[in-house]
């Protein structure tokens, strides 16, 4: 690996070990629209701040995506999230649950069904409106940093959130303040030391400008410990829904295209609404087929998790009492 060029050193700082010496970062990968660097001090991997100003989320969750989500099958979405609750219930079987970045709310809906006292926040307008108006969930449309810290929760969850956050250390410090001492933080992030990340390197589909942080097992433990959490379990996670939307669909696009292109190049032509509508095709089948799909989904998910094969990791961490 080589040292980073001077322009990448602009405001560079490792959120895990606080290293800000530009000579102690190595260039790991260069892509068409960004670069990925590694901290020499702690091995944390991330996209430098220089590139982050390019990130645009305007079309990430727009009205077309909302329409696609609304036309989907909520039952099968809830079954998917119950796998996450199976992990959570190893540590916390009931109580107050705060979902940070509620998204479309189906995780909260599953938690409500299981008896948790759920609350969430969502900064994106369209998902927030869907949570409140369609699912009737207690979700607020506020900035997490402006949230009142007096309310403490037994469980705080973040699903595919931390990889998007510019200042992950400051963010986790706030998380600690809203978690009860002895309470739990559960999160999921892409795993940079996973089988798939090592195999595909810079072509790994989880690696791109919309994901600025890439944690491995050691770096997620370090950053959580820095903010008062002790990791008690890490479990490999393979999201079959994402596999359908981000691997199968681009592959079909590639095969149908008259132009010679890679799967990643084909993927860049697909918007979020198209991905959701494609997944919806799998959810509009007869109930017996859906139950069979869920059975095989769970079997594949659990088998891959058992053998530690996945693209993401689920992390359970307890808030230290002192």
C-alpha positions as CSV (number, residue, x, y, z in Angstrom):
1,X,0.0,0.0,0.0
2,X,1.2,3.6,-0.7
3,X,0.8,6.8,1.2
4,X,-2.2,9.0,0.5
5,X,-1.8,12.1,-1.8
6,X,-1.9,15.5,-0.2
7,X,-5.4,16.4,-1.4
8,X,-6.8,13.4,0.5
9,X,-5.3,14.6,3.7
10,X,-7.8,17.4,4.0
11,X,-9.4,17.2,7.5
12,X,-8.5,13.5,7.7
13,X,-8.9,11.9,11.1
14,X,-9.5,8.3,12.2
15,X,-12.8,8.1,14.3
16,X,-11.5,4.9,16.0
17,X,-8.1,6.0,17.4
18,X,-8.2,9.8,16.6
19,X,-5.1,9.6,14.4
20,X,-4.8,12.7,12.3
21,X,-1.3,12.4,11.0
22,X,-1.7,12.2,7.2
23,X,1.5,10.2,7.0
24,X,-0.1,7.4,9.0
25,X,-2.8,6.6,6.5
26,X,-2.3,4.3,3.5
27,X,-4.2,4.2,0.2
28,X,-6.1,0.9,0.1
29,X,-8.2,1.2,-3.1
30,X,-9.0,3.9,-5.7
31,X,-12.3,3.8,-7.4
32,X,-13.8,6.0,-10.1
33,X,-15.5,8.4,-7.7
34,X,-13.7,7.9,-4.4
35,X,-10.7,6.3,-2.6
36,X,-10.6,4.1,0.4
37,X,-7.8,4.5,3.0
38,X,-6.6,2.6,6.0
39,X,-5.3,4.0,9.3
40,X,-1.9,2.6,10.1
41,X,-2.4,2.9,13.8
42,X,-5.6,0.8,14.2
43,X,-6.5,-0.6,10.7
44,X,-9.8,1.3,10.4
45,X,-10.8,1.7,6.8
46,X,-12.8,4.6,5.5
47,X,-13.4,7.1,2.7
48,X,-11.6,10.4,3.4
49,X,-13.6,13.6,4.1
50,X,-12.4,15.1,0.8
51,X,-14.8,12.8,-1.1
52,X,-17.7,12.9,1.3
53,X,-19.0,16.3,0.0
54,X,-19.9,14.5,-3.2
55,X,-22.4,12.3,-1.5
56,X,-26.0,12.9,-2.5
57,X,-29.1,11.2,-1.0
58,X,-31.8,13.2,-2.8
59,X,-33.1,10.2,-4.7
60,X,-32.3,7.6,-2.1
61,X,-35.8,7.5,-0.6
62,X,-38.1,9.5,-2.7
63,X,-41.8,9.3,-3.6
64,X,-41.2,6.5,-6.1
65,X,-39.4,4.4,-3.5
66,X,-42.3,5.0,-1.1
67,X,-44.8,3.8,-3.7
68,X,-42.7,0.7,-4.2
69,X,-42.5,0.0,-0.5
70,X,-46.2,0.6,0.0
71,X,-47.0,-2.0,-2.7
72,X,-44.9,-4.6,-1.0
73,X,-45.9,-7.3,1.4
74,X,-45.4,-6.2,5.1
75,X,-45.8,-9.8,6.4
76,X,-42.7,-11.0,4.7
77,X,-40.7,-7.9,5.7
78,X,-41.6,-8.5,9.4
79,X,-40.5,-12.1,9.1
80,X,-37.1,-10.9,8.0
81,X,-36.7,-8.6,10.9
82,X,-37.8,-11.3,13.4
83,X,-34.4,-12.9,12.7
84,X,-32.8,-9.8,14.2
85,X,-35.1,-10.1,17.2
86,X,-34.0,-13.6,17.6
87,X,-30.5,-12.2,18.1
88,X,-31.7,-9.4,20.4
89,X,-33.8,-11.7,22.6
90,X,-30.7,-13.7,23.6
91,X,-29.9,-10.6,25.7
92,X,-33.1,-8.5,26.2
93,X,-36.6,-10.1,25.9
94,X,-38.7,-7.0,26.6
95,X,-38.5,-3.3,27.5
96,X,-38.1,0.0,25.7
97,X,-36.5,0.0,22.3
98,X,-35.2,2.9,20.4
99,X,-34.6,2.4,16.6
100,X,-32.2,5.0,15.4
101,X,-32.8,5.4,11.7
102,X,-36.2,3.7,11.6
103,X,-36.2,3.6,7.8
104,X,-39.5,2.2,6.5
105,X,-40.5,1.0,10.1
106,X,-40.9,-2.7,9.5
107,X,-38.3,-3.6,12.2
108,X,-40.2,-1.4,14.7
109,X,-43.5,-3.1,13.6
110,X,-41.9,-6.5,14.3
111,X,-40.8,-5.3,17.7
112,X,-44.2,-4.0,18.5
113,X,-45.7,-7.4,17.6
114,X,-43.2,-9.0,20.0
115,X,-44.2,-6.8,22.9
116,X,-41.4,-4.2,23.0
117,X,-42.2,-0.5,23.7
118,X,-40.9,0.9,20.5
119,X,-39.9,4.4,19.5
120,X,-37.8,5.6,16.6
121,X,-36.5,8.6,14.7
122,X,-36.0,9.0,10.9
123,X,-34.4,12.0,9.3
124,X,-35.6,11.2,5.7
125,X,-39.0,12.7,5.0
126,X,-40.6,9.9,2.9
127,X,-39.8,7.0,5.3
128,X,-40.9,9.1,8.2
129,X,-44.3,9.9,6.6
130,X,-44.7,6.2,5.8
131,X,-43.9,5.1,9.4
132,X,-46.3,7.6,10.9
133,X,-49.2,7.5,8.4
134,X,-49.1,4.0,7.0
135,X,-47.8,2.0,9.9
136,X,-49.0,4.3,12.8
137,X,-45.7,4.0,14.6
138,X,-44.2,6.4,17.2
139,X,-41.5,7.9,15.0
140,X,-40.2,11.5,15.2
141,X,-38.6,13.4,12.3
142,X,-35.7,14.9,14.1
143,X,-31.9,15.1,14.1
144,X,-30.5,12.5,16.5
145,X,-28.0,15.1,17.9
146,X,-31.0,17.3,18.9
147,X,-32.8,14.5,20.6
148,X,-33.5,14.8,24.4
149,X,-31.1,12.8,26.4
150,X,-33.3,12.4,29.5
151,X,-35.1,9.4,28.1
152,X,-33.0,6.3,28.4
153,X,-33.7,3.0,26.6
154,X,-33.2,-0.7,27.4
155,X,-32.3,-1.3,23.8
156,X,-30.9,1.0,21.1
157,X,-30.7,-0.4,17.5
158,X,-29.0,0.8,14.4
159,X,-29.5,-1.2,11.2
160,X,-27.2,-0.2,8.4
161,X,-26.7,3.3,9.8
162,X,-23.1,3.7,11.2
163,X,-21.5,3.1,7.8
164,X,-23.1,6.3,6.6
165,X,-22.0,8.6,9.5
166,X,-19.2,11.2,9.0
167,X,-18.3,11.4,12.7
168,X,-19.0,7.9,14.0
169,X,-17.2,8.5,17.3
170,X,-19.4,11.5,18.2
171,X,-22.5,9.6,17.0
172,X,-21.7,6.7,19.3
173,X,-21.1,9.0,22.2
174,X,-24.6,10.3,21.8
175,X,-25.9,6.6,21.6
176,X,-24.3,5.9,25.0
177,X,-26.2,8.8,26.5
178,X,-29.6,7.4,25.5
179,X,-28.8,3.8,26.5
180,X,-29.5,2.8,30.1
181,X,-26.5,1.5,32.1
182,X,-26.6,-2.2,31.6
183,X,-28.8,-1.7,28.4
184,X,-27.8,-2.9,25.0
185,X,-26.8,-1.5,21.6
186,X,-27.5,-3.7,18.6
187,X,-26.2,-2.7,15.2
188,X,-25.4,-4.0,11.8
189,X,-22.7,-2.7,9.4
190,X,-20.9,-4.0,6.3
191,X,-17.9,-6.1,7.4
192,X,-14.6,-5.2,5.8
193,X,-12.9,-8.4,7.1
194,X,-15.7,-10.6,5.8
195,X,-15.2,-13.4,3.3
196,X,-16.9,-11.4,0.5
197,X,-15.0,-8.2,1.2
198,X,-11.7,-10.1,1.1
199,X,-12.6,-12.0,-2.1
200,X,-13.9,-9.0,-4.2
201,X,-11.6,-6.2,-2.7
202,X,-12.4,-2.9,-4.4
203,X,-15.2,-4.5,-6.4
204,X,-17.1,-5.6,-3.3
205,X,-20.6,-4.3,-3.8
206,X,-20.8,-2.8,-0.2
207,X,-17.9,-0.5,-1.1
208,X,-18.9,2.8,-2.6
209,X,-19.3,6.5,-1.9
210,X,-22.5,6.1,0.1
211,X,-20.7,4.0,2.7
212,X,-18.0,6.1,4.3
213,X,-17.0,3.7,7.2
214,X,-15.8,0.1,6.9
215,X,-15.5,-1.7,10.2
216,X,-14.0,-5.1,11.0
217,X,-14.4,-7.1,14.2
218,X,-11.4,-5.4,15.9
219,X,-12.3,-1.8,14.9
220,X,-15.9,-2.1,15.9
221,X,-14.9,-3.4,19.3
222,X,-12.4,-0.6,19.7
223,X,-14.7,2.2,18.8
224,X,-17.6,0.9,20.9
225,X,-15.2,0.4,23.9
226,X,-14.1,4.1,23.5
227,X,-17.7,5.1,24.1
228,X,-18.7,3.0,27.1
229,X,-19.8,-0.2,25.3
230,X,-18.5,-3.8,25.7
231,X,-19.1,-6.1,22.7
232,X,-20.6,-9.4,23.9
233,X,-21.3,-11.0,20.5
234,X,-20.6,-10.5,16.8
235,X,-22.6,-12.5,14.3
236,X,-22.1,-12.7,10.6
237,X,-25.1,-11.6,8.6
238,X,-26.1,-12.2,5.0
239,X,-29.1,-10.2,3.8
240,X,-30.8,-12.3,1.1
241,X,-33.1,-9.3,0.2
242,X,-30.0,-7.3,-0.5
243,X,-28.6,-10.2,-2.5
244,X,-31.7,-10.2,-4.7
245,X,-31.7,-6.4,-5.1
246,X,-28.0,-5.8,-5.5
247,X,-26.6,-9.0,-7.1
248,X,-29.4,-10.9,-8.9
249,X,-31.1,-7.8,-10.4
250,X,-27.8,-6.2,-11.7
251,X,-26.8,-9.6,-13.1
252,X,-30.1,-9.8,-15.1
253,X,-29.5,-6.2,-16.3
254,X,-26.0,-7.1,-17.4
255,X,-27.2,-10.2,-19.3
256,X,-29.9,-8.2,-21.0
257,X,-27.7,-5.3,-21.9
258,X,-26.3,-4.9,-25.4
259,X,-23.3,-3.1,-23.9
260,X,-20.4,-4.9,-22.4
261,X,-20.4,-4.1,-18.7
262,X,-19.6,-5.5,-15.3
263,X,-22.3,-6.3,-12.7
264,X,-21.1,-3.2,-10.7
265,X,-21.5,-1.0,-13.8
266,X,-25.0,-2.5,-14.4
267,X,-25.9,-1.8,-10.8
268,X,-25.2,1.9,-11.1
269,X,-28.0,2.2,-13.6
270,X,-30.6,0.8,-11.2
271,X,-32.4,3.2,-8.8
272,X,-33.9,2.4,-5.4
273,X,-37.5,2.2,-6.6
274,X,-36.6,-0.3,-9.3
275,X,-34.7,-2.5,-6.8
276,X,-37.7,-2.4,-4.4
277,X,-40.2,-3.2,-7.2
278,X,-38.0,-6.2,-8.2
279,X,-38.0,-7.5,-4.7
280,X,-41.8,-7.0,-4.5
281,X,-42.2,-9.6,-7.2
282,X,-41.0,-12.2,-4.7
283,X,-43.5,-11.0,-2.1
284,X,-46.7,-11.1,-4.1
285,X,-46.9,-14.9,-4.3
286,X,-49.5,-17.1,-2.5
287,X,-49.0,-17.4,1.3
288,X,-47.8,-21.0,1.2
289,X,-45.0,-20.0,-1.2
290,X,-44.1,-17.1,1.0
291,X,-43.9,-19.3,4.0
292,X,-41.7,-21.8,2.1
293,X,-39.5,-18.9,1.0
294,X,-39.2,-17.7,4.6
295,X,-38.2,-21.2,5.7
296,X,-35.5,-21.5,3.1
297,X,-34.4,-17.9,3.7
298,X,-33.9,-18.5,7.4
299,X,-32.1,-21.8,6.8
300,X,-29.7,-20.2,4.4
301,X,-29.2,-17.2,6.7
302,X,-28.6,-19.3,9.8
303,X,-26.2,-21.7,7.9
304,X,-24.1,-18.8,6.5
305,X,-24.1,-17.1,9.9
306,X,-23.0,-20.4,11.6
307,X,-20.0,-20.7,9.2
308,X,-19.3,-17.0,9.5
309,X,-19.9,-16.3,5.8
310,X,-21.6,-13.0,5.2
311,X,-21.1,-9.4,4.0
312,X,-22.3,-7.7,7.2
313,X,-22.0,-8.3,10.9
314,X,-24.6,-7.9,13.7
315,X,-23.1,-6.6,16.9
316,X,-24.5,-6.8,20.5
317,X,-22.8,-4.5,23.0
318,X,-23.7,-3.8,26.6
319,X,-23.5,-0.3,28.1
320,X,-21.1,-0.4,30.9
321,X,-22.6,0.6,34.3
322,X,-19.7,2.8,35.4
